[in-house]
Amino acid sequence: MIGNLLTALVALIHVYILALEMFFWDTPRGHKAFGLTPEFALATRVLAANQGLYNGFLAAGLFWGLWLGAAGLAVKLFFLACVAVAGLYGAATSSRKILFVQTVPAALAMAVLLIV
């Protein structure tokens, strides 16, 4: 149950990231969340929306794994691994904060799912 709760938390984080990137990128909220200038946000909003869509797919995969119940373990582990790898790449190329927002929660959820 704790593994599923952590998986749901990771999915909800990615729904929030989707919203920030697709709908709030070019707003003060998006500027603050990602450290953007208004000019940069305006110039990159289409790229950010694309990133947001991918984060939505990660969330959808995690919710699918949860919906499958016990049969969804492999699905949850796959999508959590995708989140963890994306977080590692983001931390290496963009912001170290991404490591703690994406990779650590995903890795923790994976560990708990595998222990039980």
Beta strands, then each sheet from edge to edge (+ up, - down):
end
